[in-house]
Amino acid sequence: MSYTNFTLDIDADGIALVTWDMPGRSMNVFTEEAMLELNAIVDLVAGDAAIKGAVITSGKDTFSGGADITLLQKMLTTFAAEKDKDIEKATKALFDQAGTMTGLFRKLETSGKPWVSAINGTCMGGAFELSLACHGRVAADSDKVRMALPEVKIGIFPGAGGTQRVPRLTDQQQALQMLTSGQPLSPQKAKSMGLIHEIAEPAKLVDTAKAMIRNGLKPVAPWDEKGFKLPGGQIYSPAGFNLWPPAIAILRRETYGNYPAAAAILKCVYEGLLVPFDTALRIEQRYFTEIMQTQEAAAMIRSLFVSLQELNKGARRPAGVPETKFKKIGILGAGFMGAGIAYVTAKAGIPVVLLDRDMESAAKGKAHSDSLVSDQVKKGRAKPEEKDKLLSLITPTADYADLAGCDLVVEAVFEDSAVKKSATEQAEAVLKASAIFASNTSTIPISSLAKNSARPKNFIGIHFFSPVDRMMLVEIILGKKTGDKALATAIDFVRAIKKTPIVVNDTRGFYVNRCVLRYMSEAYKMLIEGVPAPMIENAAKAAGMPVGPLALTDETAIDLAQKIMKQTMRDLGDTAVDQKQMALINTMVDDHGRFGRKNGKGFYDYPAKPAKKKLWPGLKDLYPQLAAEKVDYEELQQRLLVTIALEAARVMEEGIVTDPREADVGSILAFGFAPYTGGALSYIDGIGAKAFVKIAKKLQKKYGAEFKAPKLLLDMAEKGETFYGRFDPYAKGDVKQAA
């Protein structure tokens, strides 16, 4: 029998080699067809007396990315369509579908023939659950090999036996850490936890796996043998009593109850370890079915998997423009931002010319890359030869002539129009006519800067976030005259350096900064109202934000907030800025010299390590303090999320962002907008436009005009629309700047 996704070869010893190699895909994933084929192969191996056992491996560089998550989306779509007709029948169908992979892996595990997983690269999610169901597991000794069960990061959990096999192979504490964090494991870490049996040289991977079968590998899982004992002891044991109460408390501390899947993991492990294995699998299946019905799962799957993948693949790239293969990139300005851009570019294997006003400044910029990669080497995440290669790709210079031959130049000089004008003109004088010029400005409109260019069609904004090596989002800003080639090239560059691009039309603050400034502004208002600073920061975290607005202001610098406010007043008049907030910022900067983390004094104090930062006690003396019991804590949380979401809606209304996927993914990647909601627009869709407008009106009446719902939202509320319904992200159309 022939298969589309697998090949089957039986050697002289009767050992079957099952090679997973899906045609037309860069990575193997579990599709319906793949699971049907694997099911048939399991039957064949089990039923043929001549076959002694089977090794499953991949014909690609990676083992597998796990399940095709779009299958889950289809399941949810079907469930949503059927639940109103017959909820019991729809839920039963979802339960049965959720158990398909569980049943297949259990069938393999109890087939009576030994199976060994030979893991040759990334092995994620369902693929690692398949490996855990095999009787033996061998991983290649390679930096490319990483194993993980990362489902919790997209609002679900390992529902094909992962929550039951992991805590039966390793102690419960390590199992819970792995399952609730979704962090990847190296072969060495996985072996030390007991999750794999052997580590082999890559060239001997399959031979090592076959040797396990030849040497008499038992075709029985440990938990199916009589007398099996849990590695870390029973739930009701001294070890269990020390683990479970703090584990529950830690989960609450880390998630604030916002992530149902994380809580379900603890329930699955706790309950599952008290019963026989097959009953435990059924418990897991029930919880998985429950979690699949949550709003959090639907929103996170859409934004953090499907939309993120689509944007990373260039969903907004204009059609018909040839892809750019970068031979040389120029970076103007070797300060912290420019140096960071140079680092990620060189890390992607692209030669970089890093230019500054003198060689000393340019060399200092290159030293930033040296520092970053040296730290990676020290931590064992990079090899010395990789450091040498990366640094060899960065050429520091003070001579614009060295930019000749660049396909793209990214300007990251001081935020001053005159300085940027000079840099643009000098660079274009030596660049080829087809080269693209990009500005990393965060405040000056791209259309304004494009007036300095002799070829505005080739002028675009590429807005990075700090620190560049860690922040995954990049805003691509379209000027009024930006052409398709410039947009395509910018997207190609962002993809080449493994960042996520979103396309934004030109406006003050673009998309991300507009939302972030609203978040910070609301915190300033709260301080002025007398809300204790700890309540503001804790409310933000309880709402799902990774960093409180006061801490975020410190990171970006309070004196920068002052400069932005003053510039806004110069451009738009004094009424464009809340004067009470201006007074607060002036007091912090001018009266107390508190600039933020950079000078160790901001809304927080930053003592020498290892001491941790703490809120500045002087904050409570700036305004009369409200008693804690007088503050509506839930309303604080609501205000912080709603003010951001309203700004995201305004940005959509103005046509600054035109694709809800970009608004959602951008809000999560750039400033961590409550990931469990799926992003700023999904937050509104999840509440419902009508209900959201009602909340906004209530807050507007109490706190002011910034909570006024835009006409777009009022219209959506009246028509019962959602952002993903009104702005079809899959509709074809021109993404360029509107006139």
N, C-alpha and C positions, 0 to 999 in steps of 0.2 A: 504493500500500500504506500502511496506517495502522499506527502504532506506539503502544504504551502509554507508554513512557518517553521517547521522543524525538519531535520534530516535524521535518519536512524541508521546507524552502522553497527553491526555485531561482529566482534573480533573472534579470534580462534578460541579464546577462553569462554566464550558465551556471554561476554559483557557487552551490553548495548550502550553505545554512545549517542545520546540525544542532544543534538546541536540546535539551539534556538537562534534562528537568523531570519527575521521577518523582512521580506522584500519591500523596497521602497521606503524604509524607515531607518532613521539614524540610530534608533534605540528600540529594543524589544519592549513591548508592553502587552499586558493581558487584554486581548479583545475577546469577543464571543467566539470567533473562529479559532483563535489560539487556544482557548480553554477546551473547546470541543476536540481539537486535534490532540492536545495533551491527554485528555480523558481517554481517547482511543489508544494512545501509546501506552498509558498505564495498563489498560486492559490487555494489550498485546504482550507486554512484558510479564504481566501476572499469569497469563494463560499459556505461555510458551515454555514448556519444560526445558528447552535447550538454552533459554536465556537465564543466566545465573543472577543477574542484577543489572542496574542501569546507572550511568553517570549522565547528569544533565549539565550542560555548559552553554556558553554563548558563542556564536560565530562572529560577533561584533566586538569592538573594543570595550564596551560595557556589557555587563550581564543583563540587566533590565531595570527600567524605571518603575516597574510595578504595574498596577492596573491602569488602564486607559480611563482617566477620570471623567472623560466625556460620557462614558457608560453610566456613571453615577448620575450625571446630569439628566440623561435620558430617563433613568429610573425615577428621578424626582419629578420630571415633567409629566411622565405617565401617571405617577401617584397623584400629582396635583389635579390632573384632568379627571381622575376617577373617584377621588375621595368624597366629593359632594354627592355622587350617585350612590355609593355604598362604601362607607368608611371602613367597615370591617373587612370587606372583600379586598379593597385597595391596600389596606395594611398587611393582610395575609400575603398578597402578591409581592409587596415590597420585602416582607420577611423572607419569602422563598427565594427571591432574586438575591437578597443579601447573603444567603447561605450557599450560593452556587460555588464560589471559590473555596469556601470552608469544606464543603462536601468533597470537592475534587482533591484537595490536599489530604484530607483524612483518608480518602480512598487509596491514594498513593502510599500513605504511611502504614496502612493495614493490608497492603496488597500481598504480603508474604514474600516479597523479593526486596533485597536491599537496594536502596537508592542513595546516591551520593551527589551532592551539589558541588560543582567545580566553579567557584566564583572568580571570574577573571577581570572584573571591573566594578563599576558602580552597581550596587545591588540594593534596590530600594523597595519599600512598601511590600506589596503582594509578592514580589519576587523573593524578598528575604523571608517572607512567611512560607513560601514554597520551599526555600532552602531549609528552614527550621523543621519542616515536615519530613525532609529527607533524613535517612538514618545516619548519614555521614556528611560532613561539610568541610571542604578544603578551599582556602582562599589563596590567591597568588600573592607573593611577597612584592607588592608594588604600591607606590604612592597613589596610583589611580584607583585602587580598590578601597571602596568605602561602603559600609553596610549600615542601613538605618531603617527605622519605621517612623517616617516623618508625617504620618497622616494628621496628627494633632494640629499641625501648622496650617491645615486647610479646613479645620472645623470638624473633622471626623476622627476615627482612631483605627488601629490595626484590627480589622474585623474578620480576618480569615485565619484565626487561631493565634495571632501574635500575642494577644494579652494573656494567653494560656500557656503557650510553649516557652516564652521568655522567662517567666517566673518559675518554671519547672526546670530550667537549665541553669539559672544563676540565682543568687540570693534576691530577695524581694526588694531590698533597697535599691540595688543597681538596676533591677528590672523596672521599678517605678521611675527612676531617673531617666532611663532610656526611653520609656514609652511616653512619658509626659513632656519630655523636651524635644523629642524627635531628632536629637543630635546624631550625626554620623559616627561610626566606629571604624578605626583602622583595623587591619587584620590582627595586629598584636593585642589591641584592646579587646576585640571580640573573642580571641582565644583565651585571654586571661579571665574573661567572664564566663567561659564555658559554652559560648554560643557557636563556635566552630571548633573542629578537632585538630586540624593541621594547617600549617602555612607552607606553601611550596614555591620553588622557583617557577616563574611564569612558564618557562619552556617545559617544565615537568608537571604542570598542574593536573592535566588529565591522567597522566601515568600514576601520579600519587593517588588520585581518586579511585582509579581502577584497582590499585594495589590494596586499598581498604577492603574492597569486595573480595579479591583473591585471598586475603588474609582472614576471611571468615566474619565479615561485618554482619552483625545480627540484624535481621529485617524487622526488628521490633523497637518501638520507641521506649525510652526508659519508663515513662508513665504507664505503659501498657504491661509492664512486667510486675509480677507479684512482689510485694515488699518495697515498692518504690518509696523513697523519702525525699521530701523537698530539700534542695541544697541549703537553704537558709533557715530551715526549721519550719514548724507548723505556724499557722496564723495565731492560734492560741498557745503561745509559748513565751518564755521570757523575751526572746528576740522579737517576736511579733508584738508583744505589749510595748516594747521600746520603740517600735517602728511606726505602727499605724496611727496612734493619736497625733504625733507630730507631723506625720505625712499629710494627714487631712488638714491640719492647721497651716502647713507650708503651702499646700495647694490653694487654700483660701487667700493666704497672704499674697501669692504670686498672681492669681487670676481674678480675685475679687468676685468670684462666682460668675464671671462673664463668659466662660468657656465650658459649655455643657460636656463636650467631648473629653476634656481633661478629667472632669469629675467621673464620667462614665468609665474611664480607664481604671480608676481606683476601685470602683464598684465591681468591674469585671474581674480584676485580679483578686480582690478580697473574697468575693462570693465564689469565684471559680476554683480557688484553691481549697475550698471546703467540701467539694463534691467530686465524683468521678469525672474523668476527662471529657467524655462525650456529653455529659450533662453541662460541664463547664463551657463547651463550645456552643451549646444551645443558649446558655445565659449570655454569652458574648454576642450571639446573633440577635437576641432580643434587644439588647442595649444598642447594638449597631442600627437596628431598624428604628428605634426610638430617636437616636441622634440624627439619622438621615432625614427625619421629619422636621428638624429644628430650623428656624430661620437663620441661625448662625452658620449652620453647615452649608445651606444653599448659597448664602452670601459669600462666605469664605471660599468655597469651591469655585464660584464664578470669578471673583476678583483675584484671589491669590494663587489660582492655578490656571484656569482657562484664559482669562483676560491677560494675566501676566505673561503666559506663554505666547499668546497672539501678539502682544506688543513687542516681546523680545524677538519674535520672528519677523518683525517689520510690518505689522498690520496697517500702519499709516503711511507706508512708503508708496510714493507715486508709481503707478505701473508704467512699464515701457522705458524706464531709465536704466541703462546698464549698471551693474553693481561696481562700486569702486574698490579696487584692491590697493590698499595704501602702501606706497613705497617710502614715503617720507612725510612726517607731520612737523609743522612749526608751532612752537608755543612762545608767545610774546609776554614776557613778565615771568620772572623766576621766584616770585614771592610764594607764600604758602599755598595759594590756589594754583598758580601756574606750575609750581614744582609737583603738586599732587597730580595734575593732569599729565605731566610728563611721565610720572611714575606709572600710572595705569596704562598709558600708551606703550611704554617700553615693556611693561609686563605682558602686553598682548603681542609682543614680538615685532613692533613697528618702530623703525628708526625715528628719533626725535631730535630736532634742533631746538634747544632751550635758550632763548635770547633775553638778555637784560641790558641795562645801560652800560655795564662794564663787566669784565670777565670775573671779577671777584663776586659780584652779585649772581651771575649765571652759575658759577661753580658752587656757590652756596645753595642754589636751587637743586643742583644735581646731588649735593650732599644729603638733601632730604630723602631722595630715593635710596641712597646708600644706607641711611639710618633705618628706613622702613624694611628694606630687604635683609639687612643685617639682623634685625629683630626677628624676622621670619626664620632665618638660618639658626639663630640661637634657640628658638622654640622648636626646631626640628621640622618646620613647615616648608622649608626650602633648602636646597643644597648649595654649597659654596660655588659650584660651577654655574648654577642658575643665577646667583648674584652677579658673578662676573659677566655673564651674557647680558643681563638686564642693564647693567651700568655701561657696558660697551655700546649700547644702542642710544645713549643720551649724549649729545654733543653740546656742551655749553658754549655760548658765543656772545659777542657784543656787536657783531657785524651782520647787518641785514642781508648782505650778499649771500650769506650761508643759507638763506631761506629758498634760494633758487632750486626749483625742482620739487618743491612741496606740493602735495595734492590738496592739502588743507592746512590753514593756519588758524590757530585759536588764540585770540587776544585776551590776555588776563592781566592787563596793566592796571595801574591805579584808577579808581572810579572818578575820573575827571575827563570831561568831554574834550578838552584841548589835548590832553595826553593821548587819549584814544585816537583823535584825529591824526596826530603826528605818526602814531604807530601804524595806523591803517595806510596812510599815504606812502610811508617808507617801505612797508612790506609789499604793497601792490606794485611798486616800482620794479621789484625783482621777480615777482611771481609770474608764472605762465598764465595766459589769458583764461585757461579753463580752471584754474585753481579756485577753491572756495575759501572765503574769509569769514570767520565766525567770531563773534564777541561773547565773552563770558559775563557781560554786565549783569548786575542784579537789580539795577534801579533805572538806568537810562533807556528810553524806548529804542528799539532796534531800528525802526524807520528813521529816527533822528540820526542815529549813528551811520546809517547807510548813506546819508547825504555826503559823508566824507569819502565814499567809495566811487571809483571810476566805473565800477560794474556792479550796481546795486542788485542785479539779478543773482549774483554770486555771493551776496552778503546775507548772513543769517545769524541768529543767536543760538549759542549752545551754553546753557546755564547749568553749571555744576553746583553741587552742594558740598559743604565742608563737614568733615574731612573727606576729600575726594576718594581716597582708597577704600573707605568704608560705606559711603552713601551710594546706594544703587540706582537712584533716579537721576535723570538728566532731562531738563526742559529744553526743547528745541523751539526757538521763537521765530515766527515768520514775520518779516517786515512786509510792507505793502507791495514791494517790488520783488520780493524773494521768488526765485524760479524753482521749478520742479527738480532740476539737477542739484541745486544747493540743498534742498530738503532731503533728497535721496542720499546725497553724500553724507549729510549730517547724521541721518539714521544709520547709514552703513558704519560710520565711525563709532557711534555710541554702541552699536551691536558688537563691533570688533573688540571694544574694550570691556565687553561683558557687562554693560549697564542697561537699564531699561529706559527707552525714550518715550516721552509724551510730546505731542505737538500742540503748541500754544500760540494763539495769535497775539499781536503786540498790544500791550497795555502797561500802565504803571504797576509794578509789582508782579506782573505776569500772573500765574495761577497760585503757585505754592506760597509765595511771600504774602499775597493778599490774604490767604486763609490763616497763615501763621500770625500775621499782625493782628487779626481779629481775636485770635486765641489769647495773645498777650494782652491786648487792650482790655478784654473782659476781666482779666486778672487784676489789672491796674484799677479798674472800676470797683472791683470787690474790696481791694485794699482801702480805697478811698471811703467806701461805705462802712469800713470798720470790721470787715470779715477777718478773723485771725489768719495770718499767712499759712500756718500749718493746715488749716481746713481747706484753703484754696488748693494747695499742692496735693493733699490727700484726696480731695474730691476729684481732681483731674485723673489721678491714678485709678481711683475707684470707677471712674467713667470709662476707663480703658486706655487712657493716654500713657505712653511709656515714660514721659517726662512732664513734670508740672510746668505751668507757664512761667513761673518765676525762675525756675532752674533753667528753662530754655532761654529766657532773656539773658541770664548770666552767660550762657554758652555763646550766644551771638553778640554779646556785649551791650551793656546799658547805654554807654556813650554812643554806640551805633544807633540805638533806638532814638536817642536824642537828636542825632544828626538827621535821621530820616524824618522825624517830626518837624524839625526846623526847615528842611528842604521842602517838605510838603506844604508848609505854611508859606514859604517864599513863592512856590509855584501856584498854589491854589487859594491862598488867603488864610487868615488866622482861624476862620470858622471851620476849616478842613480838619483841624485837630482839636480834640477835647482839651481845653485849657487846664482843667483840673489834673488830667493825666500828664500834661506837659509840665505842670508844677511838680508833680511827684517825681518825674524823671530828672528834672533840674535839681531838685533837692538831693536825690541820690548821687548825681554826678558832681554838681557844683559845690554843694554844701558838705557832702560827706566823702567825696572822692571815691565813690563806689562804682567802678566801671564794669564789674562782672568777674568771671573766673580769671580773666587775663591778668588782673592785678590782685587776685586773691580776696577781693571784697566786692560783693554785689548784694543781691537779695539774700545770698548765702555768704557765710564766712568759709574760707578754704584753708584750714590749718595744714601744716606739713604732714605728709604721709608718715605713718599709716592711719592717722586720724581722719575721720570722714567729715565731709562738709556738713554744715548745720545752718539753719535759717538765722539771719542776723537778728539778734534780740532787739535792736533799735527799731525794727519795723513797727512794733506795737506802740511805739511812742510817737509815730508820725500822725496817727489819726485816732480818735476815740474808739476803743475796741467794743464790739458787740459781744455780749455773753454768748457762749457756744450754743446754749439751748435756744437762743433767739434766731439762730441761723438755720435755714432750711437746707440741710446737707444735700438732699436729693436734687433740689432746685439748682444748687451750685453745679452739680454734675451736668444737669440738663443745659444750663446756660453755656457751659464751655463747649459742649458738642453742637448745640443748636446754632451758636454764632458762627462756627466754622461751616456747618452745613448750609446755612443761609448764604454765606459768601460764595460757596461752591455753586449754589443755584444761580446766584447773580452772574457768575462767570459764564455759566451755560447760557443764560438769557442774553448776555452781551455778545455771545459767539466767540469768546476768548478761548474756551475749550468747547469742542463740538462733539466729542465722543465720550459717553459716560464711563467707558472702560478706563480712559486716561484720567478722568477726574477721580475715580475711585482708587485705582492703583497708585496714582500720584499722591493722593492724600495719605495713603498708608506708608509708602516707601519714603516719602520726604519728611513727614513729621509724625508718623505713627498714629494717624487717626484711628482710634478704637478698632483694631483689626477684626474683631468678632462681628462688627457691623457690615463688613465688606467694603467700607469706604464711605466718604461723605455723602454721596448721592444714594448709595444703597441704604444708608441710615434713614434717609427720608423715605425711600421706597418701602423699606421694612415697616416703618410706622404708618405709612400711607399719607399721601399729600394732604388729604382733608384733615386728618388728625394732626399732622405736623403743623399745618397752617394755624390750627386752633391753639396749639402750644405756643407758636411764635407770637400770635396776637396777645395771648395772656402775658408773655414776657415783655412784649413791646409796651403794653399798658403800664407795667410795673417798672421797667428798666430803660426804656427809651427806643429811639428810632432805629438803632442798629439791629433790632429784632423785627423790623418791618419786612414782611414777606414780599418778594418781588412779584410783579404781575404774572410772570411765567408760572410761579407756584400757585397763585390764586386761580389761574386758568386750569392748571392740572388738577387742582382740588375739585373744581367745579365739574370737570369732565371725568374724574376718576382715573387719571392717567398716572403712569410711572415714567421715570427718566429713561429706562431701558425700552419702554414702549414708544415713547414720544420721539426719542433720539435713537433710532435704530443703529446700533454700532456696526452692523454688517451691511448697511446700505452703501452703495458705491456713490462717490461724489467727490467734488473738488474740496480738498482740505485746506486750500490756501486762504490767505487773509481776505476777509470780506471787505468790500469797498466801503 
